[in-house]
Every structure is written in structure tokens, then in C-alpha cells.
């Protein structure tokens, strides 16, 4: 059964206590901390061993889960030196995930070398992931490559996963981004459904030629119901994680977003 999660991007100014209270208030079971952005919950790679143990114990005691660490790692970065830094960052996030009891880490492909053919890009991206997968496997952590940025289409993402051929590298399917590339949910599911371990949810509409994310699930043009049902019919039991991004200190309604997306998620399950 799919469970409901939220990224800390929805509530960047909430302390960990406030996050837990908000999750329980709106029926969320998982938290996906977006590291590197200075969110008030404080879950980052520089968290002390004592603090990591406290976070893990707190979530276990509340019956909640830290379901995924949302990193900014970009494995398709063209510069080899910069890519090596992303590999080292990912190793640190593997340690963080293991310490807080989290089994998944989100990564990006990121901007690729546009002068190189896709086959070459897939090869060097896959090589970056290969460098950390033994560490991930030992820690009981699965690395996820998200359908995002230059990798919104399903085929290149699948090519990386199949090129690596390791169970510790799987897919985070962001429903919005594949649909922005004119893939139907059915097409994306055929390519990625069997590899998907986690999904991101954010509805939106086009405003002046740009996708504007909506604070209400069901208010936009992105179909979340069809891909969710396709996944569940195939046995998916991961998290449907809300990704509505608010800047720290900005004027936003985190409670309203959590309430709306929870209500939309439950409507899909009643359908």
C-alpha cells in the first residue's frame, strides 16, 4: 500500500518537532528531508552521531519514517572533478541515511554534456553511480535517480539503471516531469514502473509558458491518479511524496499544502 510523505521543502521553516506535529495532523507517514537547503528541521550531513540517533529514535517512537534523503547530487555533471565531488557527497548521504534509518536517497542526473551523444553521457553517468553502490548495498540503502532536468524522459534514466544493473540503483518517478515531456503515464510506466521505488507529487499549470506548481493536488494539469494506480496494481508499496517548494522565510501556507495534497491522495485511493 502506498504511503503519504512530504518533503521538508513544503515546510522549510518548521523545526523537527513542528514537522512531526504537522505530519501527524494531516496523516503523513514519511518525511523526505531536502538536505543542503538549510531547512529548520536540521537534518543534514553534518548532523552529529548523537543527533542522528535522536532523530531516528524520535521517528520510530512516533510510528513515522524518514523515507528518503533528497540530495542535490548530480551524477551527469560533465566535469569529472566536479562529478567526483558529487560521488563523495553521495557517500556522506549514504552514511546519514543509514544512521537515521532511511533506506532511500534521491539523486539527479543533472545537466549533461550536451556536446556528447546520449550513449556517452549514459556511460559516464553510470560509472559515477557504480563507484558508490557497494557502499550503498552494505548500508542497506538504495540510490534513486529522479526523472528530472535533462533526464525528465524515461528512456535515458532506464538506460543508466540497466547499464549499471545493480539492485541498489533504482528510480524516483516524478509524475510531473515525464508528463511535461509529453510522455503518457502508461508510456512512462512501461519504461520505469518495475524500477520505481519512490514518487514525487506536485500538480501545476502553465502560466506564461512556464509550469507553475499548485498548492492543491487536482487543481492543475498533471495526472497523478493514473500513474499511481498503475504502480499500485503492479505491487508498488513506496511513498507518494509531496514536493511543493517554498523558500525558507517566504510567505507560504505549509499546513494548507499538506492538507490539500493529503485530501487529493485519499480521493485517488477511494476511486
GIUR-V350759 format. One record per residue. N is the residue number from 0. NEAR is the number of other C-alpha atoms within 8 Angstrom. D_LAST is the distance of its C-alpha to the last C-alpha in Angstrom with 2 decimals. Layout:
# GIUR-V350759
<<N,NEAR,D_LAST> <N,NEAR,D_LAST>>
This chain:
# GIUR-V350759
<<0,7,14.62> <1,9,14.36> <2,11,16.13> <3,14,16.51> <4,14,19.92> <5,13,22.02> <6,14,25.10> <7,13,28.21> <8,13,28.37> <9,14,26.05> <10,10,28.67> <11,14,31.94> <12,9,34.23> <13,11,32.84> <14,9,34.97> <15,9,33.56> <16,8,33.63> <17,8,31.71> <18,12,29.09> <19,8,28.61> <20,8,28.45> <21,9,25.87> <22,10,23.64> <23,9,23.88> <24,7,23.47> <25,9,20.04> <26,8,18.73> <27,13,19.64> <28,12,21.04> <29,14,22.72> <30,14,25.31> <31,14,26.35> <32,12,29.86> <33,12,31.01> <34,13,34.64> <35,7,37.54> <36,5,36.43> <37,8,38.13> <38,14,35.20> <39,9,36.36> <40,12,34.63> <41,9,37.48> <42,8,35.87> <43,8,38.07> <44,8,40.16> <45,4,43.27> <46,9,41.89> <47,6,44.53> <48,7,44.18> <49,6,44.31> <50,8,41.60> <51,12,39.34> <52,10,39.84> <53,8,39.11> <54,9,35.81> <55,11,34.75> <56,8,35.86> <57,8,34.17> <58,11,30.70> <59,9,31.25> <60,7,32.51> <61,6,29.46> <62,7,27.03> <63,10,25.87> <64,11,26.34> <65,13,27.90> <66,12,25.52> <67,13,27.23> <68,15,30.42> <69,11,29.91> <70,12,33.33> <71,9,34.92> <72,11,36.56> <73,12,37.06> <74,14,38.23> <75,15,38.93> <76,13,41.50> <77,9,44.43> <78,6,47.23> <79,7,47.96> <80,6,49.35> <81,9,46.34> <82,14,44.05> <83,9,46.10> <84,8,45.42> <85,11,41.67> <86,14,42.22> <87,8,44.12> <88,9,41.48> <89,11,38.86> <90,10,41.16> <91,9,41.30> <92,12,37.53> <93,13,37.38> <94,9,39.77> <95,11,37.81> <96,15,34.53> <97,12,36.30> <98,11,38.00> <99,11,34.94> <100,9,32.93> <101,13,30.64> <102,11,29.85> <103,12,28.82> <104,15,30.65> <105,14,29.39> <106,14,32.00> <107,14,32.39> <108,17,34.26> <109,12,35.54> <110,10,37.98> <111,10,39.67> <112,9,43.15> <113,5,42.64> <114,4,46.10> <115,7,45.19> <116,7,43.34> <117,7,39.82> <118,6,41.14> <119,8,43.58> <120,12,41.03> <121,13,38.71> <122,10,41.78> <123,9,42.90> <124,12,39.42> <125,12,38.92> <126,9,42.37> <127,12,41.48> <128,12,38.55> <129,9,40.80> <130,8,43.13> <131,11,40.76> <132,12,38.73> <133,8,41.26> <134,9,41.14> <135,13,37.35> <136,10,37.37> <137,7,40.07> <138,9,38.14> <139,8,34.88> <140,15,33.19> <141,13,31.13> <142,13,31.76> <143,13,28.97> <144,13,29.68> <145,15,27.28> <146,16,26.38> <147,12,28.36> <148,9,31.51> <149,9,33.55> <150,12,31.03> <151,11,27.85> <152,13,27.83> <153,12,26.72> <154,7,29.96> <155,10,32.47> <156,13,30.37> <157,10,29.96> <158,9,33.71> <159,12,34.61> <160,13,32.52> <161,7,33.91> <162,9,37.36> <163,11,37.42> <164,7,35.92> <165,7,35.53> <166,6,32.64> <167,10,33.13> <168,14,32.07> <169,13,28.42> <170,15,25.96> <171,14,24.05> <172,11,21.61> <173,12,21.36> <174,15,18.63> <175,11,20.61> <176,11,23.91> <177,16,23.16> <178,11,21.49> <179,7,24.57> <180,8,26.61> <181,6,24.84> <182,10,23.19> <183,8,19.89> <184,12,17.28> <185,8,18.08> <186,8,21.77> <187,12,21.53> <188,12,19.56> <189,8,22.30> <190,10,24.91> <191,12,23.56> <192,9,20.58> <193,8,23.01> <194,7,24.91> <195,12,22.22> <196,11,22.55> <197,11,21.20> <198,13,19.24> <199,12,20.01> <200,12,17.74> <201,13,19.34> <202,17,18.33> <203,12,21.25> <204,11,23.11> <205,8,26.52> <206,7,29.38> <207,4,32.87> <208,5,31.92> <209,6,30.40> <210,8,26.89> <211,8,26.43> <212,9,23.87> <213,12,21.74> <214,10,21.62> <215,10,18.11> <216,12,14.99> <217,8,13.59> <218,8,17.11> <219,10,18.41> <220,8,18.36> <221,12,17.07> <222,10,13.87> <223,9,12.42> <224,7,8.89> <225,8,10.64> <226,12,13.34> <227,8,11.46> <228,8,9.54> <229,10,13.02> <230,11,14.73> <231,11,12.81> <232,7,13.29> <233,7,16.90> <234,7,17.34> <235,11,17.15> <236,8,17.71> <237,10,19.08> <238,13,18.41> <239,12,16.34> <240,14,19.39> <241,14,19.69> <242,11,22.70> <243,12,23.85> <244,6,27.61> <245,10,30.01> <246,7,33.72> <247,8,35.53> <248,6,37.26> <249,6,35.29> <250,4,33.88> <251,5,30.16> <252,6,27.55> <253,8,26.18> <254,7,24.67> <255,8,22.85> <256,12,21.37> <257,12,20.32> <258,9,18.72> <259,11,16.84> <260,12,15.52> <261,12,14.58> <262,8,12.60> <263,10,10.82> <264,10,10.25> <265,8,8.80> <266,8,6.34> <267,8,5.18> <268,6,5.48> <269,5,3.82> <270,4,0.00>>
